[in-house]
Amino acid sequence: PTNIVVVGEVNSGDKYAANVLSHAFGDDTTLLHGHVYRHDLLDQNELNDIAGRTDILWIMVVRSPCVWADSAIQFQKQACEKNELP
């Protein structure tokens, strides 16, 4: 591969991983989806686009499903408290 692409969901460590790889391999490292606020990290069109790319090493950074669920619950709780909802 001539490029490294790090794909990650919000707070997954994707920026850290991209930074480490960038220091090791230079400017050929990029970060895709710095903040993904959706349940599917890549949709089918995006998967189709990357399927034939043999020039890229794709690295996906994900969180534990339990950690992700906990953060989703905490986010909703904070939104309710901010808006003074029950």
PyMOL CGO cylinders between C-alpha atoms (Angstrom):
from pymol import cmd
from pymol.cgo import CYLINDER

trace = [
    CYLINDER, 0.00, 0.00, 0.00, 1.07, 3.56, -0.68, 0.3, 1, 1, 1, 1, 1, 1,
    CYLINDER, 1.07, 3.56, -0.68, -1.38, 5.14, 1.80, 0.3, 1, 1, 1, 1, 1, 1,
    CYLINDER, -1.38, 5.14, 1.80, -2.63, 4.40, 5.29, 0.3, 1, 1, 1, 1, 1, 1,
    CYLINDER, -2.63, 4.40, 5.29, -6.17, 5.47, 6.19, 0.3, 1, 1, 1, 1, 1, 1,
    CYLINDER, -6.17, 5.47, 6.19, -7.43, 5.32, 9.77, 0.3, 1, 1, 1, 1, 1, 1,
    CYLINDER, -7.43, 5.32, 9.77, -11.20, 5.09, 10.13, 0.3, 1, 1, 1, 1, 1, 1,
    CYLINDER, -11.20, 5.09, 10.13, -12.71, 5.64, 13.54, 0.3, 1, 1, 1, 1, 1, 1,
    CYLINDER, -12.71, 5.64, 13.54, -15.78, 6.55, 15.49, 0.3, 1, 1, 1, 1, 1, 1,
    CYLINDER, -15.78, 6.55, 15.49, -15.85, 9.49, 17.89, 0.3, 1, 1, 1, 1, 1, 1,
    CYLINDER, -15.85, 9.49, 17.89, -13.65, 8.96, 20.98, 0.3, 1, 1, 1, 1, 1, 1,
    CYLINDER, -13.65, 8.96, 20.98, -12.32, 5.66, 19.63, 0.3, 1, 1, 1, 1, 1, 1,
    CYLINDER, -12.32, 5.66, 19.63, -8.66, 6.63, 19.65, 0.3, 1, 1, 1, 1, 1, 1,
    CYLINDER, -8.66, 6.63, 19.65, -8.60, 7.17, 15.89, 0.3, 1, 1, 1, 1, 1, 1,
    CYLINDER, -8.60, 7.17, 15.89, -6.81, 10.52, 16.08, 0.3, 1, 1, 1, 1, 1, 1,
    CYLINDER, -6.81, 10.52, 16.08, -4.16, 9.05, 18.36, 0.3, 1, 1, 1, 1, 1, 1,
    CYLINDER, -4.16, 9.05, 18.36, -3.65, 6.06, 16.04, 0.3, 1, 1, 1, 1, 1, 1,
    CYLINDER, -3.65, 6.06, 16.04, -3.42, 8.32, 12.98, 0.3, 1, 1, 1, 1, 1, 1,
    CYLINDER, -3.42, 8.32, 12.98, -0.92, 10.56, 14.77, 0.3, 1, 1, 1, 1, 1, 1,
    CYLINDER, -0.92, 10.56, 14.77, 1.30, 7.60, 15.76, 0.3, 1, 1, 1, 1, 1, 1,
    CYLINDER, 1.30, 7.60, 15.76, 1.18, 6.20, 12.21, 0.3, 1, 1, 1, 1, 1, 1,
    CYLINDER, 1.18, 6.20, 12.21, 1.85, 9.62, 10.73, 0.3, 1, 1, 1, 1, 1, 1,
    CYLINDER, 1.85, 9.62, 10.73, 4.97, 10.02, 12.86, 0.3, 1, 1, 1, 1, 1, 1,
    CYLINDER, 4.97, 10.02, 12.86, 6.13, 6.55, 11.78, 0.3, 1, 1, 1, 1, 1, 1,
    CYLINDER, 6.13, 6.55, 11.78, 5.21, 6.67, 8.08, 0.3, 1, 1, 1, 1, 1, 1,
    CYLINDER, 5.21, 6.67, 8.08, 4.87, 10.37, 7.23, 0.3, 1, 1, 1, 1, 1, 1,
    CYLINDER, 4.87, 10.37, 7.23, 2.22, 12.23, 5.30, 0.3, 1, 1, 1, 1, 1, 1,
    CYLINDER, 2.22, 12.23, 5.30, 0.83, 9.08, 3.69, 0.3, 1, 1, 1, 1, 1, 1,
    CYLINDER, 0.83, 9.08, 3.69, -1.35, 8.60, 6.79, 0.3, 1, 1, 1, 1, 1, 1,
    CYLINDER, -1.35, 8.60, 6.79, -4.80, 10.21, 6.80, 0.3, 1, 1, 1, 1, 1, 1,
    CYLINDER, -4.80, 10.21, 6.80, -7.80, 10.17, 9.12, 0.3, 1, 1, 1, 1, 1, 1,
    CYLINDER, -7.80, 10.17, 9.12, -11.21, 9.41, 7.66, 0.3, 1, 1, 1, 1, 1, 1,
    CYLINDER, -11.21, 9.41, 7.66, -14.31, 10.26, 9.68, 0.3, 1, 1, 1, 1, 1, 1,
    CYLINDER, -14.31, 10.26, 9.68, -12.79, 12.12, 12.56, 0.3, 1, 1, 1, 1, 1, 1,
    CYLINDER, -12.79, 12.12, 12.56, -16.21, 12.15, 14.19, 0.3, 1, 1, 1, 1, 1, 1,
    CYLINDER, -16.21, 12.15, 14.19, -18.82, 9.63, 13.13, 0.3, 1, 1, 1, 1, 1, 1,
    CYLINDER, -18.82, 9.63, 13.13, -22.19, 10.28, 14.74, 0.3, 1, 1, 1, 1, 1, 1,
    CYLINDER, -22.19, 10.28, 14.74, -24.04, 7.34, 13.28, 0.3, 1, 1, 1, 1, 1, 1,
    CYLINDER, -24.04, 7.34, 13.28, -24.41, 3.65, 14.01, 0.3, 1, 1, 1, 1, 1, 1,
    CYLINDER, -24.41, 3.65, 14.01, -22.73, 2.34, 10.88, 0.3, 1, 1, 1, 1, 1, 1,
    CYLINDER, -22.73, 2.34, 10.88, -19.09, 3.34, 10.63, 0.3, 1, 1, 1, 1, 1, 1,
    CYLINDER, -19.09, 3.34, 10.63, -19.13, 3.00, 6.84, 0.3, 1, 1, 1, 1, 1, 1,
    CYLINDER, -19.13, 3.00, 6.84, -22.27, 2.76, 4.72, 0.3, 1, 1, 1, 1, 1, 1,
    CYLINDER, -22.27, 2.76, 4.72, -22.58, 0.40, 1.77, 0.3, 1, 1, 1, 1, 1, 1,
    CYLINDER, -22.58, 0.40, 1.77, -21.58, 3.03, -0.79, 0.3, 1, 1, 1, 1, 1, 1,
    CYLINDER, -21.58, 3.03, -0.79, -18.42, 3.80, 1.17, 0.3, 1, 1, 1, 1, 1, 1,
    CYLINDER, -18.42, 3.80, 1.17, -17.63, 0.09, 1.49, 0.3, 1, 1, 1, 1, 1, 1,
    CYLINDER, -17.63, 0.09, 1.49, -18.10, -0.35, -2.27, 0.3, 1, 1, 1, 1, 1, 1,
    CYLINDER, -18.10, -0.35, -2.27, -15.76, 2.59, -2.94, 0.3, 1, 1, 1, 1, 1, 1,
    CYLINDER, -15.76, 2.59, -2.94, -12.93, 1.13, -0.87, 0.3, 1, 1, 1, 1, 1, 1,
    CYLINDER, -12.93, 1.13, -0.87, -13.34, -2.53, -1.85, 0.3, 1, 1, 1, 1, 1, 1,
    CYLINDER, -13.34, -2.53, -1.85, -11.12, -2.25, -4.91, 0.3, 1, 1, 1, 1, 1, 1,
    CYLINDER, -11.12, -2.25, -4.91, -8.46, 0.04, -3.41, 0.3, 1, 1, 1, 1, 1, 1,
    CYLINDER, -8.46, 0.04, -3.41, -5.36, -2.11, -3.07, 0.3, 1, 1, 1, 1, 1, 1,
    CYLINDER, -5.36, -2.11, -3.07, -3.18, 0.98, -2.70, 0.3, 1, 1, 1, 1, 1, 1,
    CYLINDER, -3.18, 0.98, -2.70, -4.52, 1.73, 0.79, 0.3, 1, 1, 1, 1, 1, 1,
    CYLINDER, -4.52, 1.73, 0.79, -3.99, -0.02, 4.11, 0.3, 1, 1, 1, 1, 1, 1,
    CYLINDER, -3.99, -0.02, 4.11, -7.28, 0.53, 5.97, 0.3, 1, 1, 1, 1, 1, 1,
    CYLINDER, -7.28, 0.53, 5.97, -7.11, 0.57, 9.77, 0.3, 1, 1, 1, 1, 1, 1,
    CYLINDER, -7.11, 0.57, 9.77, -10.38, 0.67, 11.69, 0.3, 1, 1, 1, 1, 1, 1,
    CYLINDER, -10.38, 0.67, 11.69, -10.32, 1.85, 15.30, 0.3, 1, 1, 1, 1, 1, 1,
    CYLINDER, -10.32, 1.85, 15.30, -13.37, 0.92, 17.37, 0.3, 1, 1, 1, 1, 1, 1,
    CYLINDER, -13.37, 0.92, 17.37, -14.43, 1.00, 20.99, 0.3, 1, 1, 1, 1, 1, 1,
    CYLINDER, -14.43, 1.00, 20.99, -15.84, -1.85, 22.99, 0.3, 1, 1, 1, 1, 1, 1,
    CYLINDER, -15.84, -1.85, 22.99, -19.62, -2.14, 22.37, 0.3, 1, 1, 1, 1, 1, 1,
    CYLINDER, -19.62, -2.14, 22.37, -20.24, -1.78, 26.11, 0.3, 1, 1, 1, 1, 1, 1,
    CYLINDER, -20.24, -1.78, 26.11, -18.16, 1.40, 26.31, 0.3, 1, 1, 1, 1, 1, 1,
    CYLINDER, -18.16, 1.40, 26.31, -20.00, 2.77, 23.26, 0.3, 1, 1, 1, 1, 1, 1,
    CYLINDER, -20.00, 2.77, 23.26, -23.40, 2.00, 24.84, 0.3, 1, 1, 1, 1, 1, 1,
    CYLINDER, -23.40, 2.00, 24.84, -22.39, 3.60, 28.14, 0.3, 1, 1, 1, 1, 1, 1,
    CYLINDER, -22.39, 3.60, 28.14, -21.30, 6.79, 26.36, 0.3, 1, 1, 1, 1, 1, 1,
    CYLINDER, -21.30, 6.79, 26.36, -24.56, 6.91, 24.36, 0.3, 1, 1, 1, 1, 1, 1,
    CYLINDER, -24.56, 6.91, 24.36, -26.58, 6.64, 27.57, 0.3, 1, 1, 1, 1, 1, 1,
    CYLINDER, -26.58, 6.64, 27.57, -24.45, 9.31, 29.26, 0.3, 1, 1, 1, 1, 1, 1,
    CYLINDER, -24.45, 9.31, 29.26, -24.86, 11.65, 26.27, 0.3, 1, 1, 1, 1, 1, 1,
    CYLINDER, -24.86, 11.65, 26.27, -28.67, 11.31, 26.41, 0.3, 1, 1, 1, 1, 1, 1,
    CYLINDER, -28.67, 11.31, 26.41, -28.65, 11.88, 30.17, 0.3, 1, 1, 1, 1, 1, 1,
    CYLINDER, -28.65, 11.88, 30.17, -26.60, 15.07, 29.79, 0.3, 1, 1, 1, 1, 1, 1,
    CYLINDER, -26.60, 15.07, 29.79, -28.92, 16.31, 27.02, 0.3, 1, 1, 1, 1, 1, 1,
    CYLINDER, -28.92, 16.31, 27.02, -31.96, 15.74, 29.23, 0.3, 1, 1, 1, 1, 1, 1,
    CYLINDER, -31.96, 15.74, 29.23, -30.38, 17.51, 32.21, 0.3, 1, 1, 1, 1, 1, 1,
    CYLINDER, -30.38, 17.51, 32.21, -29.30, 20.44, 30.03, 0.3, 1, 1, 1, 1, 1, 1,
    CYLINDER, -29.30, 20.44, 30.03, -32.83, 20.85, 28.70, 0.3, 1, 1, 1, 1, 1, 1,
    CYLINDER, -32.83, 20.85, 28.70, -34.40, 20.08, 32.09, 0.3, 1, 1, 1, 1, 1, 1,
    CYLINDER, -34.40, 20.08, 32.09, -36.31, 17.11, 30.74, 0.3, 1, 1, 1, 1, 1, 1,
    CYLINDER, -36.31, 17.11, 30.74, -37.55, 14.27, 32.98, 0.3, 1, 1, 1, 1, 1, 1,
]
cmd.load_cgo(trace, "trace")
